[in-house]
């Protein structure tokens, strides 16, 4: 695949976020459409994550994957499912975002 590794990892993250959001909608695997979206989303996510790991070190890719995923899933849970967030939740999300930014902007760990 000729896409840049960052784009490939982004596709993996977006697919995982869609799958996790659909997982909530599946109501314990009792609703077929969200269940299908969940299964396809996770399959796409892991496929693209595997491709991204060919160019991005595992620890770096997983830190980005999990950090960005947590932030996006939390935002969607707040917007779509009405999840309540308090100030400590926002502070924690801010720290996660800061960690991902530090890793991407200042660390040489991801350099090929």
C-alpha positions as CSV (number, residue, x, y, z in Angstrom):
1,X,0.0,0.0,0.0
2,X,1.5,3.3,-1.1
3,X,-0.3,5.6,1.4
4,X,1.9,7.3,4.1
5,X,2.0,5.3,7.4
6,X,0.3,8.1,9.2
7,X,-2.7,7.9,6.9
8,X,-2.8,4.2,7.2
9,X,-2.8,4.5,11.0
10,X,-5.5,7.1,10.8
11,X,-7.7,4.8,8.8
12,X,-7.2,2.1,11.5
13,X,-8.1,4.5,14.3
14,X,-11.2,5.8,12.6
15,X,-12.4,2.2,11.8
16,X,-11.8,1.2,15.4
17,X,-13.7,4.2,16.7
18,X,-16.7,3.4,14.4
19,X,-16.6,-0.2,15.5
20,X,-16.5,0.7,19.2
21,X,-19.3,3.2,18.8
22,X,-21.4,0.6,16.9
23,X,-20.6,-2.0,19.7
24,X,-22.5,0.2,22.2
25,X,-25.4,0.4,19.7
26,X,-25.5,-3.4,19.3
27,X,-27.1,-3.7,22.8
28,X,-25.0,-6.7,23.8
29,X,-25.0,-8.2,20.3
30,X,-28.8,-8.2,20.0
31,X,-29.1,-5.7,17.1
32,X,-27.8,-7.1,13.8
33,X,-26.9,-4.0,11.9
34,X,-24.6,-2.5,14.6
35,X,-23.2,-6.0,15.1
36,X,-22.2,-6.1,11.5
37,X,-20.7,-2.6,11.6
38,X,-18.7,-3.6,14.7
39,X,-17.3,-6.8,13.1
40,X,-16.4,-5.0,9.8
41,X,-15.0,-2.0,11.6
42,X,-12.7,-4.1,13.8
43,X,-11.6,-6.2,10.8
44,X,-10.7,-3.0,8.9
45,X,-9.0,-1.5,11.9
46,X,-6.8,-4.4,12.6
47,X,-5.9,-4.9,8.9
48,X,-4.8,-1.2,8.6
49,X,-3.0,-1.4,12.0
50,X,-1.1,-4.4,10.8
51,X,0.0,-2.5,7.6
52,X,0.9,0.6,9.7
53,X,3.1,-1.6,11.9
54,X,5.3,-2.4,8.9
55,X,6.6,1.2,9.0
56,X,5.8,2.5,12.5
57,X,7.3,1.0,15.7
58,X,4.7,-1.0,17.6
59,X,4.9,1.0,20.8
60,X,4.6,4.3,19.0
61,X,1.7,3.1,16.8
62,X,-0.2,1.7,19.7
63,X,0.3,4.8,21.8
64,X,-1.1,6.9,19.0
65,X,-3.9,4.3,18.3
66,X,-5.0,4.1,21.9
67,X,-4.6,7.8,22.8
68,X,-6.4,9.2,19.8
69,X,-9.0,6.4,20.0
70,X,-9.8,7.2,23.6
71,X,-10.2,10.9,22.9
72,X,-12.5,10.2,19.8
73,X,-14.6,7.5,21.5
74,X,-15.1,9.7,24.6
75,X,-16.1,12.6,22.4
76,X,-18.6,10.4,20.5
77,X,-19.9,8.9,23.7
78,X,-20.6,12.5,24.9
79,X,-22.2,13.6,21.7
80,X,-24.1,10.5,20.6
81,X,-24.9,8.7,23.8
82,X,-25.1,11.6,26.2
83,X,-22.2,10.4,28.4
84,X,-21.5,12.9,31.2
85,X,-18.0,14.2,31.5
86,X,-16.7,16.1,34.5
87,X,-13.6,18.3,34.9
88,X,-11.3,15.4,35.9
89,X,-12.4,13.5,32.7
90,X,-11.6,16.6,30.6
91,X,-8.2,16.9,32.4
92,X,-7.4,13.3,31.7
93,X,-8.4,13.6,28.1
94,X,-6.2,16.7,27.8
95,X,-3.2,14.7,29.3
96,X,-3.8,11.9,26.8
97,X,-3.8,14.4,23.9
98,X,-0.7,16.0,25.3
99,X,1.1,12.7,25.4
100,X,0.2,11.9,21.8
101,X,1.4,15.3,20.7
102,X,4.7,15.0,22.6
103,X,5.3,11.6,21.1
104,X,4.6,12.9,17.6
105,X,6.3,16.2,17.8
106,X,9.3,15.6,20.0
107,X,10.2,11.9,20.2
108,X,12.6,10.3,17.8
109,X,11.1,6.8,18.7
110,X,8.9,6.8,15.6
111,X,11.6,7.8,13.2
112,X,12.4,5.1,10.6
